[in-house]
Amino acid sequence: MNRIVSKKYYLSLIVTLMYTTLISCTSEVYEVEVSNNMAVERENESVELLVNKLPELIASNAGKYGIYDKSTKQFLTSQFIDNDMDGSPDVIIFQPQLAPNSSKRFQLIIQDKNAVEIAYCYSRIVPERIDDYTWENNRVAFRTYGPEAQRLVEEGEKGGLISSGIDCWLKKVEYPIIDKWYKESFNGISYHEDHGEGLDDYHVGTSRGSGGLAIKSGDQYFMSKNFSSFKTIATGPLRTVFMLNYDDWEGPEGPVKEQKMISLDYGSNLSRIAVSLEGTNNISAGISLHDNDGIIESAENNSWINYKQPHEGTVLTNALVTQTKYALGNHTSITGKPDADHVFIDLKVIDGQTIYYSGFHWSESKQFKDNMEWKSYLEDFTNKLDNPIQIKY
């Protein structure tokens, strides 16, 4: 009898130890160190943790974890993103505040995420407005045009538009406005008028708007039509991500394949546009010059261009930014024809891809004091692109 009790005791002890070990491992505190190697403070800048670099027990339960700051004893806002849409998160993003030339450690700890988070970074297809695709964060908003808008033009019906240009929605509130403005428009409240939150009065037409692409050959420009399909990948408190596909289009040297992966992060005035391309070794992103009554400026190293223009009694400043490795230069095209005058940033295509950023500052938003402060933001942004925050797992 004693032997039987002894065996049962040891078996129970082994099971208990195994269970305790499993719980301990599953809830194990794991740290990452992030380093700012620049002599400036960094905030509103997303750090991406790759899930496949985390311990297996954490990676397989990634959605349960939060990013904990020991110094403040608080969880930071974080977001899981499944970029390849296979059902498992690929990255965890968060936005730490880092002092100049400093490093800081953060812990991954299981977090009770019952609090409702506002999806400041939001995007969706808008079938109630033909089939625009619209995106926003707490500072800016944009839209571009889909296949139904193209069909209407090609079949001679009203209301359509053929353009792969990018439209700007000028908002001056931090909360989301896309759904609100579209809903109100069906109740007779036009988002083309400012009712206290901003408005859409930016003209795109067949131009490149604020960041559409084109290939220059001699005096001629080649470009895609409307996007043909889309995928919404993520919305949330820190980032929205979506993909736009385009039908093959004719370039100066034959067919061009184009696919855009666009993302917009919390706190940024600039959308990231990563373009997969076949059929060209370089391409240009343009800003419409509208009435040619503005001022064009550019960085010495060609990493950004800026167009400051009077806009319906206010000031609108559009910019395009890229990493120095993609920068080729910039040029203007003045034809005097409607929607055809632009300033372009010229981009290299490296291993089938180019990456640039498109955005704007509207004076009514009060986000920047003046054009000098905005240009300082662009310089700072490009420097940070070339000097990313370092991560030690």
N, C-alpha and C positions, 0 to 999 in steps of 0.2 A: 504493500500500500504506500509506504514511504517513497519507494522508487517511482511509483506512478505520480504521486504528488510532486515529486522533484522534477520529473520530466515535464509535467504540466506547467510548473513554475518557470522553468528555464525557457520553455516554448513561449509562454506569455511574455517573459522578459525580452526575448529576441524580437517578437512582434512589436512590442512597445518601443524598443530601441530603433527598429527600422522605421516605424511610423514617425517617431520624434525626429529622426535624421531627415526624413523626407520633408516634414513640415519646416524644419530648420533650413534646408536647402532651398525650398520653394520660396520662403520669405526672406532669404538671405539678402543682406544689404550689399549692393554693388555700386561702386563709385566710378564716375568718369571725371576727368580733369579737362577743363577747357582753358585755353590760353589766348590772350590778346597780346600780340607782338607789336602793336602799333602804339604810338604815343598819344592816342586819343581814346576817349571813353567810347564804349560800344554798347548800344541798346537798340531795341526794335530790329534786331538782326537775328534771323533764325539759325539755330544750330541743329544739324541733322545727325542723329545717332542711328547708325545702321544696325538693324535688328540682328542681322546675321553675324555681327561681331560681338554680340552679347552672349553670356553663358546660356546653354541650351534650356535650362529650367526657366530662365527669365524670358528668353526669346519665345518659347512655346506658350507663355502666359503674358505676353507683352501688354496686351490690352488692360491688364489689371494694375499695371505699374504707373506711378507718377514720378515726377522729378522733384526731389526735395532739397531745399537750400538749408543747410545746417546753420548758417550764420543768422538767418531770419526765422528759422524754425517754421517755415511755410513751404507748401507745395507751389511750384510755378505752374502757370498755365502750360499745358502740353497738348500735343495732337498726334495721333497715329495716322499714317497715310499708307495705303496699299497702292503704290504706284503702278504695279503690273496687274492689279485687279484679280489676283489669284485667290483672294479670300483671307490672306494673312498680311499683317502690316509689314512694310519694308523699312520704314523710318519712323523714328519718334522725333518730333521737333519741339523746341522750346526757345525762349528768347531771354537769355541771361543778361544782366547788367554787369559789364566788366570795366574795371578801372584801367587806365593806360598802363601798358607793359605789366600785365598781371595775369595770374592764373587762379582758378577757383575750382573747387571740387563740388560735385553734386551727386546725390544718392538716388538710385532707383529703388523705390519702396512701394509695396502694394498700397494702393490708395482707394479709399471709398469714394467713388465718383458719382455721388447722387445729385450734386449741384447742377443746375441747368446752365450750360454755357451758350452764350450768344454767338451765332455764326456770323461774326463781323466780315469774315472772308467767305464770300458767297458767289455762286454762279449757277446759271441754268439756261436751258433753251426756253424761248418764249413763243410758243405756238399761238398764243392769243395776239401777238403782234407779228404776223406772218411767220417767221422762224428765226428771229434774231437770236444770237447768243450773247448774254450779258453777264458781266462780272464786276465785283466791287470789294472794297475793304472799308476801313474806318475813315479813309481820306479821299479816295478817288473811285470813279466807276467808268466802265467802258462797255462798248458792244460792237459786234460785227455781224455780217449778214449771211444768211443761209440759202439752201437750194430753192426753196419756195419763192423767195424774193427774186432769184434769178429766173425761175420758170415764168413768173408773171411778165417780166420784160420780154423774154424770148417768145412768148406766145401772144404778145401784144395786149396784155391786160394791165389795168391800172394798179398802182401802189407798189410796184416792185423796184428793185435796184440791183445792178450788177456791179459789185465792188468787193475787193478783199481789203479795203481800207478799214481803219479802226476809228470808231467814234468815241468821243469823250463826253461823259455825263458829269457836269460840274456840281459837286455836292459840297455843302458847307456844314454838315452835321456828321457826327461819328456813327450814329446808328444806321442800320441797313435801310436802303430806300428803294431797291429794285422792285420788290413785290408791292410795296406801298404805292409807288408811282404808277405802275401798270394798273393796279386795281383802281386807283383814283381816276385814271384816264378813262375808264369805262363808265365812270359816274360823272363825266363831264369836266373833270379837273385836269387840265393839260399840264404835262411835265415839260412842255416847251416854254412855260412861264414859271418864274420864281415865286413860290408861295411861302418862302422862308427857309427852305431846305436846299435850294439850288435848282438847277434846271438842265435840260438838254437843248442847247441852242448852238452846238458846234456843227458846222457843215462838213460833211464828208463827200457826198455825191460819188463820182467815179474817181476821186483823188485817192491818195494813199492815207489821207486823214492823219492820224497820229501813230504812224509806225507800220503801215502796209509795205509789202515788199515789191521790188521790181528789179529786172536785169537791164542794164544799159548797154546798147550796142550802137555806136555812132550817135545819131540824134534820136534813136528810137528806143522805147521802153517796152519790155515784155513783162507780163504779170499774170497771176492766176485770177480766176473769177471767184465766186462765192465759195465758202466751204461746202463740201458735199455731204459730210457726216461728222458726228461729234461723239465724245464720251466724257461725261462728268465723272471725274476721279475722286475728288474730295472737296468738301466745304467744311468750315469749322472756325474756331476762334482765332487761329493763327495763319491758315493758308487755304486758298482754293486752288484746285488744279483741274485742268480739262485738256482734252485733245481735239484738234480740228484737222480733218482730212480734206484734201483738195483733189479734184480730178486732175490728171496729168494735163499740163498746158505747154504750149509751144514757146520755147525759148529761141535765142538767136542761133544755137547750135543743135537744136532738136528738142525732143520732149523733156520736160522737167517734172520731177516728182517732188511734192511738197507736203509735209506734215508738220503741224505746230503743236508743241506742248507748252501751254501757257499757265503760269502760276502768279498769284498775287498774295503777298504776305502782309500781315497786320503791321501797321505803322509805316508802310512804304508808299511812296507816290509813283512807283515804277513797277509795271508788270514785267516779269521775266518771260521771254519768248525764246524757247529752244526749238530750232527749225531743222528737221531732217530733210536733206536735199539730195537729189540725183540729177545730173545733167548740166551742172554748172560748178565752177570753182570759186565764184564770187557772186555776191548779190548786194543790193542796197535797200535800206529801209528809209522811208521818206516821211517828211512832215509837210502838210499842205501849207503853202504861203498865203492862201486865200486872196486878199486884196493887195498883197505885196507892200503893206504899209508897216511892217514890223522890222525888228533888228535880228540878224543872224549872228550867232557867236559859236565858237568851237574851242575845244581843248587843244593845247599845243601838240599833244601826242595823239590827237584824233580819237580819243576815247569817248567823247560826247559832242553833240551838237545841240544848240538851244535856239528856239525861235520865240521872241517876245513880241506880242502884237496887241494893239488895241482891240477890245472885244465888247461891243455893245455897251460902251460906257465903263467897262472894267478893263483889266489886263489879264491876258491868258498867255502862259509861257509853256510851250511844249518842248520836250527833250527826248533824245535817244542816246543811250549809253551802251558801251560794250567793254569787255575786257581788252586789254592792249593786244593780246595775241590774235584777236579777231579783227582789229582795226586796220583798215587799208587807207582811209582818208575820208574826204567828204567833198561834195560838189552841189551846185545849184542848177536847176533847170527852169529857165524863164521862157515861156512860149506866148503868153498873153491869152491863151485859150482857157476856157472855163475848166476848173479842177485839174489843171495840168502843170501848175507852177509849184515846185517843191525845193526843199533842201534835203539832201540825202547823206546818210552816213554809209560808207562803203565797207563791206564786210567780207572777210575770207571765209571760205567753207573748208573746214578742217575735218578730215575723216568723215565726210558726209554730213557735217553739222555746223551750224553757226548759232551763236547765242547773243541776244541783245535785250535791252530793257527799254520800255516805252512808257512815258508818263507825262504829267503836267502839273503846273501850279496855277490856280485861279486866284486872283487877288482877293475876291470876296470871301474865300475860305479862311483868310487870316492865318494860314499855316506857316507862311514865311513873311518876314518883315518887308523884303524888297527883292529885286532881281539879284543883287549881290549875295544875299543870304541863300537864295535858291541855287546860284552857281557854286557857292561853297558846299552846299549839300551834294551837288553833282560830283564835284571834285572828291569829296569825302567818300561818296558812294563808289566811285571807280577805284579809289585807293584800297577800299575794303575788299572789292572784288579781286584785286591782285594780291591781297594779303589776308586770306580767309582765317577765321578763328580756327585754331588747332585743337584737335580732340585726342586725348589719350584714354584708351579703354582700360 
